[in-house]
């Protein structure tokens, strides 16, 4: 039996739509071993498919198929700390867990690049799967077959504060609201800010982040799907956030905060409660630079 630790991820980070993503120190755990049948259990109260429709199993089987190996079954035990349908990469965590676990069970026939490519093919885009596997902040381009990626480890005095609502937003719905075409002006707007985000984060020019997280490709269209989102952005900035953005497809909002702003989370909880928004959970995190890891059980 092997145990896999997979980090939550935050895609887009504002302007980097389908291209930028980062891993944070909040984890799912998956235990896996080969079996003669499919035996899948959830170790918490989260309901998961317990048959061949389980995404971890599907991904593991895909890797076995790629390697020309027969998979009779798997025993899978899931601990699902990453909330589902909240824009924190829960699906990508399952995909990466299945691929990394299966690759280990087969003796590591595939390289990291192979797994990055396969994960993106399953998910359709690499902005969550790549940082879930690799850690850090990842810039990735998927040409339909191969992912061209760069990982940068981030060691900054920053917190990434997740503000998570008590309702879901399915990725399909969040994508359906996006426009089919954008203007040249809006494309330039996003390209410049996506570039500014990475450069500012890595060089410590955090005062640029408020501008860098603005975009015109997805956030303006998804904002109406997230009740009170604009109010939460305003509260975060009032309490000193460098930047705030919709994480992935939403509805989670992430505020980027200086470590010295030690009471930010408490202030957010207090202000949200006063505004009648106590259903939103506030959690402090840092960037995970390691990505998915396998822990051998003794």
C-alpha positions as CSV (number, residue, x, y, z in Angstrom):
1,X,0.0,0.0,0.0
2,X,1.3,3.4,-0.9
3,X,0.1,6.8,0.4
4,X,0.0,9.8,-1.8
5,X,-0.2,13.5,-0.7
6,X,-1.6,15.9,-3.2
7,X,-1.8,19.7,-2.7
8,X,-4.7,21.9,-3.5
9,X,-4.2,24.3,-6.3
10,X,-5.4,27.7,-7.4
11,X,-5.6,28.3,-11.2
12,X,-5.6,31.5,-13.3
13,X,-4.4,33.7,-10.4
14,X,-6.3,36.5,-12.0
15,X,-5.2,37.2,-15.5
16,X,-3.4,34.0,-16.3
17,X,-6.5,32.2,-17.6
18,X,-5.8,28.5,-18.3
19,X,-2.0,29.2,-18.1
20,X,-1.0,30.0,-14.5
21,X,-1.5,28.0,-11.4
22,X,0.0,27.5,-8.0
23,X,0.0,24.8,-5.3
24,X,-0.9,25.6,-1.6
25,X,-0.3,23.7,1.6
26,X,-3.7,22.0,1.9
27,X,-3.8,18.3,1.0
28,X,-5.7,15.3,-0.1
29,X,-4.4,11.9,0.8
30,X,-4.9,8.7,-1.2
31,X,-3.8,5.2,-0.2
32,X,-3.6,2.8,-3.1
33,X,-2.6,-0.8,-3.9
34,X,-3.4,-3.3,-6.6
35,X,-6.3,-5.7,-6.0
36,X,-8.3,-8.3,-7.8
37,X,-11.4,-6.0,-7.7
38,X,-12.3,-2.3,-7.2
39,X,-12.5,-1.4,-3.5
40,X,-12.9,2.3,-2.9
41,X,-13.7,4.0,0.4
42,X,-13.8,7.6,1.6
43,X,-12.1,8.0,5.0
44,X,-14.1,11.1,5.8
45,X,-17.7,12.1,5.3
46,X,-17.3,13.1,1.6
47,X,-19.3,11.1,-0.8
48,X,-17.1,9.7,-3.7
49,X,-17.9,7.2,-6.5
50,X,-16.9,3.7,-5.3
51,X,-16.8,2.0,-8.7
52,X,-15.0,2.4,-12.1
53,X,-16.4,6.0,-12.3
54,X,-14.1,7.1,-9.5
55,X,-11.7,9.7,-11.0
56,X,-8.7,8.4,-9.2
57,X,-9.4,4.9,-10.6
58,X,-10.1,6.2,-14.1
59,X,-6.8,8.1,-14.1
60,X,-4.9,5.1,-12.8
61,X,-6.4,2.8,-15.4
62,X,-5.5,5.3,-18.1
63,X,-1.9,5.1,-17.1
64,X,-2.0,1.3,-17.0
65,X,-3.5,1.4,-20.5
66,X,-0.8,3.8,-21.8
67,X,1.8,1.4,-20.4
68,X,0.1,-1.7,-22.0
69,X,-0.6,-3.2,-18.6
70,X,-3.8,-4.9,-17.4
71,X,-5.5,-3.5,-14.3
72,X,-7.7,-6.0,-12.5
73,X,-8.6,-3.7,-9.7
74,X,-7.4,-1.3,-7.0
75,X,-7.9,-0.7,-3.4
76,X,-8.3,3.1,-2.9
77,X,-8.8,5.0,0.4
78,X,-9.4,8.7,0.0
79,X,-9.1,11.6,2.5
80,X,-10.8,14.5,0.8
81,X,-9.6,17.7,2.5
82,X,-9.8,19.8,-0.7
83,X,-13.4,20.9,-1.0
84,X,-15.2,19.8,-4.2
85,X,-16.5,22.3,-6.8
86,X,-14.9,25.2,-5.0
87,X,-12.1,26.2,-7.5
88,X,-9.3,24.6,-5.5
89,X,-8.3,21.7,-7.8
90,X,-10.2,18.8,-6.2
91,X,-10.6,17.1,-9.6
92,X,-7.0,17.6,-10.5
93,X,-5.9,16.2,-7.2
94,X,-7.8,13.0,-8.0
95,X,-6.3,12.8,-11.5
96,X,-2.7,13.4,-10.3
97,X,-3.2,10.9,-7.4
98,X,-4.3,8.2,-9.8
99,X,-1.5,8.8,-12.3
100,X,1.3,9.1,-9.7
101,X,0.0,6.1,-7.7
102,X,-0.3,3.9,-10.8
103,X,3.1,5.0,-12.1
104,X,4.6,4.0,-8.8
105,X,2.8,0.7,-8.7
106,X,4.3,-0.1,-12.1
107,X,7.8,0.8,-11.2
108,X,7.8,4.4,-12.5
109,X,7.8,3.7,-16.3
110,X,6.7,7.2,-17.1
111,X,8.6,10.4,-16.5
112,X,7.4,13.6,-14.8
113,X,6.9,15.2,-18.2
114,X,4.8,12.2,-19.3
115,X,2.5,12.5,-16.3
116,X,2.2,16.2,-16.8
117,X,1.0,15.6,-20.4
118,X,-1.3,12.7,-19.5
119,X,-2.9,14.7,-16.7
120,X,-3.6,17.7,-19.0
121,X,-5.1,15.3,-21.6
122,X,-7.5,13.9,-19.0
123,X,-8.4,17.3,-17.4
124,X,-8.4,19.3,-20.7
125,X,-6.0,22.0,-19.4
126,X,-2.9,22.0,-17.2
127,X,-3.4,25.1,-15.0
128,X,-4.4,22.9,-12.0
129,X,-2.9,19.5,-12.8
130,X,0.6,20.8,-13.4
131,X,1.0,22.7,-10.1
132,X,-0.7,19.8,-8.2
133,X,2.0,17.5,-9.5
134,X,5.0,19.8,-9.5
135,X,4.3,22.4,-6.8
136,X,5.3,26.0,-6.8
137,X,3.8,28.4,-9.4
138,X,3.6,26.9,-12.9
139,X,3.2,28.6,-16.2
140,X,2.0,26.0,-18.7
141,X,0.9,25.9,-22.4
142,X,-1.0,22.8,-23.6
143,X,-0.8,22.3,-27.4
144,X,-3.4,19.5,-27.3
145,X,-0.7,16.7,-26.9
146,X,2.2,18.1,-24.9
147,X,2.4,20.6,-22.0
148,X,5.2,23.1,-22.2
149,X,5.8,24.2,-18.6
150,X,8.0,26.1,-16.3
151,X,7.9,25.7,-12.5
152,X,9.2,28.4,-10.2
153,X,9.6,27.8,-6.5
154,X,8.3,30.7,-4.5
155,X,9.9,31.7,-1.2
156,X,8.1,34.9,-0.2
157,X,6.7,36.4,2.9
158,X,3.2,36.0,1.6
159,X,0.1,34.1,2.7
160,X,-2.5,32.9,0.3
161,X,-5.8,33.2,2.3
162,X,-8.6,31.1,1.0
163,X,-12.1,32.5,1.5
164,X,-14.4,29.5,0.8
165,X,-18.2,29.7,0.6
166,X,-20.7,27.1,1.7
167,X,-22.0,26.6,-1.9
168,X,-20.5,24.9,-5.0
169,X,-20.0,26.3,-8.5
170,X,-19.5,23.6,-11.1
171,X,-16.7,24.2,-13.6
172,X,-19.0,23.5,-16.5
173,X,-21.4,26.3,-15.4
174,X,-18.5,28.7,-14.8
175,X,-17.1,28.0,-18.3
176,X,-20.4,28.3,-20.0
177,X,-20.8,32.0,-19.0
178,X,-17.5,33.0,-20.8
179,X,-17.6,34.8,-24.1
180,X,-16.7,33.0,-27.3
181,X,-14.5,35.8,-28.5
182,X,-12.6,38.7,-26.9
183,X,-11.3,42.0,-28.3
184,X,-7.7,42.7,-29.1
185,X,-7.7,45.3,-26.4
186,X,-8.9,42.8,-23.7
187,X,-6.3,40.2,-24.9
188,X,-3.5,42.7,-24.4
189,X,-4.9,43.7,-21.1
190,X,-4.7,40.1,-19.8
191,X,-1.3,39.3,-21.4
192,X,0.4,42.3,-19.7
193,X,-1.1,41.5,-16.3
194,X,-0.3,37.8,-16.4
195,X,3.3,38.6,-17.1
196,X,3.3,41.3,-14.4
197,X,2.0,38.8,-11.8
198,X,4.8,36.3,-12.1
199,X,7.5,38.9,-12.3
200,X,6.2,40.9,-9.4
201,X,5.6,37.8,-7.2
202,X,9.1,36.5,-7.8
203,X,10.9,39.8,-7.4
204,X,9.1,41.0,-4.4
205,X,7.3,44.0,-6.0
206,X,4.1,43.0,-4.2
207,X,2.6,46.5,-4.7
208,X,2.0,45.4,-8.3
209,X,-0.2,42.5,-7.5
210,X,-3.5,44.4,-7.1
211,X,-3.1,45.5,-10.8
212,X,-1.7,42.1,-11.9
213,X,-4.7,40.1,-10.7
214,X,-7.2,42.1,-12.8
215,X,-8.5,40.5,-15.9
216,X,-11.1,40.8,-18.6
217,X,-11.4,37.2,-19.8
218,X,-13.2,35.4,-17.0
219,X,-13.6,37.2,-13.6
220,X,-16.1,39.8,-14.8
221,X,-18.3,37.0,-16.2
222,X,-18.0,34.7,-13.2
223,X,-18.5,37.4,-10.6
224,X,-22.3,37.4,-10.9
225,X,-22.3,33.6,-10.2
226,X,-20.7,34.2,-6.8
227,X,-23.1,36.1,-4.5
228,X,-21.3,38.8,-2.5
229,X,-18.0,38.3,-4.3
230,X,-17.4,42.0,-4.9
231,X,-18.1,42.8,-1.3
232,X,-15.6,40.2,-0.2
233,X,-13.0,41.7,-2.6
234,X,-13.6,45.1,-1.0
235,X,-13.3,43.7,2.6
236,X,-10.0,41.9,1.7
237,X,-8.5,45.1,0.3
238,X,-9.7,47.1,3.2
239,X,-7.8,44.8,5.5
240,X,-4.5,45.2,3.5
241,X,-4.5,42.4,0.9
242,X,-2.0,42.9,-1.9
243,X,-4.4,41.3,-4.4
244,X,-7.6,39.2,-4.5
245,X,-8.9,37.0,-7.2
246,X,-11.3,34.2,-8.0
247,X,-9.5,30.9,-7.6
248,X,-9.9,28.7,-10.7
249,X,-13.6,28.7,-11.8
250,X,-14.7,29.8,-8.3
251,X,-16.4,30.3,-6.0
252,X,-13.4,30.4,-3.7
253,X,-11.7,33.8,-3.5
254,X,-8.0,34.0,-2.6
255,X,-6.4,37.0,-1.0
256,X,-2.6,37.5,-1.2
257,X,-1.4,38.9,2.1
258,X,1.9,39.9,3.7
259,X,3.0,37.5,6.5
260,X,3.3,40.6,8.7
261,X,-0.4,41.2,8.4
262,X,-0.9,38.5,11.1
263,X,-4.5,39.4,12.0
264,X,-5.8,39.4,8.4
265,X,-7.8,36.2,8.7
266,X,-9.3,37.2,12.0
267,X,-10.3,40.6,10.6
268,X,-11.8,38.9,7.6
269,X,-13.9,36.5,9.7
270,X,-15.1,39.4,11.9
271,X,-16.1,41.6,8.9
272,X,-17.7,38.7,7.0
273,X,-19.8,37.9,10.1
274,X,-20.8,41.6,10.4
275,X,-21.9,41.5,6.8
276,X,-24.0,38.4,7.3
277,X,-21.6,36.2,5.4
278,X,-20.6,33.8,8.1
279,X,-21.0,30.9,5.7
280,X,-17.6,31.7,4.2
281,X,-14.6,30.0,5.8
282,X,-11.3,31.8,6.0
283,X,-8.0,29.7,6.0
284,X,-4.4,30.8,5.8
285,X,-2.0,29.0,3.5
286,X,1.4,29.2,1.9
287,X,2.7,28.1,-1.4
288,X,3.6,24.4,-1.5
289,X,6.9,24.1,-3.5
290,X,7.1,20.3,-3.5
291,X,3.9,19.1,-5.2
292,X,2.6,15.5,-5.0
293,X,4.6,13.2,-2.8
294,X,4.5,9.4,-2.1
295,X,4.8,8.3,1.5
296,X,5.6,4.6,1.9
297,X,3.5,2.8,4.5
298,X,5.5,0.6,6.8
